[in-house]
């Protein structure tokens, strides 16, 4: 059963009231996740005593799990209990996990710091990954399409804005709490820095519950993910055991018609077509994710004293949401219209362009690292690489979300959104493996490796998308519409 907004609300072309609750929860969730993660790397390194390679590997394992668990939450939401119940349960789990991490940092409790930290991190990542993807899909479900298709685009733009605001608060504020505030008889206050994100997640849970009466609740269907997998298995089995007497079909999945209906087969084809496009994307996220790890360690080797203020190395990650907020109107009103004139206008074109921008950002990082090896330079020299990387994200992330949601089958919207986060998960897994293997003696060599890898991945991506035909979007040109968030 689907509870829909009334026709008058649709005709007014105003965003549903439910969106406000979702955007506030998005802000709080992003603060909670970012506020925890921004101090985690140095906590592992300085408090738990892990070296830089192990700290980097563990950090990216954490990021991998956060994003990978999103697919399981999407399956639960779409097939069993629905998005709203999934969000409530996973928000609570997230808050409990960060609470355990907080307790582990209180020396007076006399608990095993490493054990409690790792348990808390594992519980938190289950909730964090689940909330992030399902919250995005839940927001998308609040709009009636095609009547509110334009508002749906505005939502994804506003969604990214609230993500950046939450990230900005966590990335600036929590490093201050972990170093400049004293508590429990120690210099610095990790318990407070971890504790506030836990409280924020409890508030996000309350906000979500308060908006319950305004939401469009889409009832879960049968286990669509299981049917999707079984349809693939059936198609392959029938394809390989076919005989010459059977009429040859256009696609190997069409052989699954003996057991499954044509709609499921068509939906499965569409999902596989999208997943094929997603294949090179983890390489982008592997490069992008290192702003939270390798770039932080790079910052520790630079002069953090600006004269009037001493920057903390883990505060540099705050540059990402700052630049993202700056680039939001610039992209919408300047970059997108200009790029459309050279045929860079669809979601897929923007993703490719963003990938090459990421290559440029890491090329800058290589030159900065070469300079660091020769001189003790100011932290200000790191600004350009963060600026270009943030600009690349503007082209990639929201385009991926919008593409996956609009092109995915109606019955698998949450799963398709989760697949975007799974690409982020595998990107972090790549970094984890490379860091654990300790292949490079210098960041220069490591950054060069990633730049070359991403450049090749983007060439492959352009080859894959060259003949892609949009099915659910009105047209490629519609992707260029300038976002005006006044209706939100």
Secondary structure, 3 states (H helix, E strand, C coil): CECCCCHHHHHCCCCCCHHHHHHHHHHHHHHHHHHHHHHHHHHHHHHCCCCHHHHHHHHHHHHHHHHHHHHHHHHHHHHHHHHHHHHHHHHHHHHHHHHHHHHHCCHHHCCCHHHHHHHHHHHHHHHHHHHHHHHHHHHHCCCCCCCCHHHHHHHHHHHHHHHHHHHHHHHHHHHHHHHHCCECCECCCHHHHHHHHHHHHHHHHHHHHHCHHHCCCECCCCCHHHHHHHHHHHHHHHHHCCCCCCCCCCCHHHHHHHCCCHHHHHHHHHHHHHHHHHCCHHHHHHHHHHHHCHHHHHHHCCECECCCCECCHHHCCHHHHHHHHHHHHHHHHHHHHHHHCCCCCCHHHHHHHHHHHHHHHHHHHHHHHHHHCCCCCEHHHHHHHHHHHHHHHHHHHHHHHHHHHHHCCHHHHHHHHHHHHHHHHHHHHHHHHHHHHCCCCCHHHHHHHHHHHHHHHHHHHHHHHCCCCCCCCCCHHHHHCCCCHHHC
